[in-house]
Amino acid sequence: MTTHGWFADTAVRDADAAADAVRNGHADAPENWPAAAVEDGFVDDADEYYDRLRDATRAATRAAVRERERADDQQLVHAVRTIGDLSDAANEVAERAVEWARTLFDGVDDGIAGARDVAGRSANSPTEERAIALCERATDLADERDRAQGFVETHAPTVAPNLSMLAGPVLAARLIALAGGLDDLAKLPSGTVQVLGAEDALFAHLRGHAPSPKHGVIYTHEYVRGTHPDQRGSAARALAGKLTIAARVDHYSGDRRPDLEAELDARMERIRARETE
């Protein structure tokens, strides 16, 4: 008997081939696959068939997860989260380093700028050497953060060109990271995109302890931040709507849609015109 089941032409012990068949194979219609596998000599009985199927589906799932983790949008997610971690670490180390350096040197500024200044000085004692070394570590972390941001700024437009066009590369990457990936972002309604990053405020609202948030990280966009407070809700809704469309175009077709930017500009012009009425 010849079948088109996932086990056709697959050696019993060839786990990789079985996993590939499960992921990429297809059949025109359902059949009694356990019986077909027994008749083909793939397995001795139905119990063994289900054991083989379980192993194959687990291997297929692991392969799919590996591919997903290596996808371009997931690399962008890792980069965005790395920027946040490096920024926190750099600021924390710089705060400690500057506090120490001020006991040894005059005129030390706050934060990374102060650490960078001290890092360029010469040590005249073992104590100064350690304080300077700590300042160097803080500046190294800040420099690595800047390099990660540079990666995001160049990589985001290749992953999500329309979203990056409307939001800017960094905000586009942050939205993708908050959603968990471009695929996940493309599936969200615009109302959810509007408040991504404001989960704490949203949960407080749902508990009845705060008003509903008007925006999340999209507040950093000039079209929201630069709009009069009375119109920011409308601006955030308009921006979120276009960002949602852009994410879906990027994920499902990849076509470039410059008309989205023109439509957003026109919509924001109408919203901001209300400020003068």
Sequence and secondary structure as in RCSB ss.txt:
>XXXX:A:sequence
MTTHGWFADTAVRDADAAADAVRNGHADAPENWPAAAVEDGFVDDADEYYDRLRDATRAATRAAVRERERADDQQ
LVHAVRTIGDLSDAANEVAERAVEWARTLFDGVDDGIAGARDVAGRSANSPTEERAIALCERATDLADERDRAQG
FVETHAPTVAPNLSMLAGPVLAARLIALAGGLDDLAKLPSGTVQVLGAEDALFAHLRGHAPSPKHGVIYTHEYVR
GTHPDQRGSAARALAGKLTIAARVDHYSGDRRPDLEAELDARMERIRARETE
>XXXX:A:secstr
    STTTT  TT HHHHHHHHHH   SS   HHHHHHHHTS SSHHHHHHHHHHHHHHHHHHHHHHHHHSHHHH
HHHHHHHHHHHHHHHHHHHHHHHHHHTTTSSS  SHHHHHHHHHTS  SSHHHHHHHHHHHHHHHHHHHHHHHHH
HHHHHHHHH HHHHHHH HHHHHHHHHHHTSHHHHHTS HHHHHTTT HHHHHHHHTTSS   S SGGGGSHHHH
TS GGGHHHHHHHHHHHHHHHHHHHHHT    HHHHHHHHHHHHHHHHGGG 
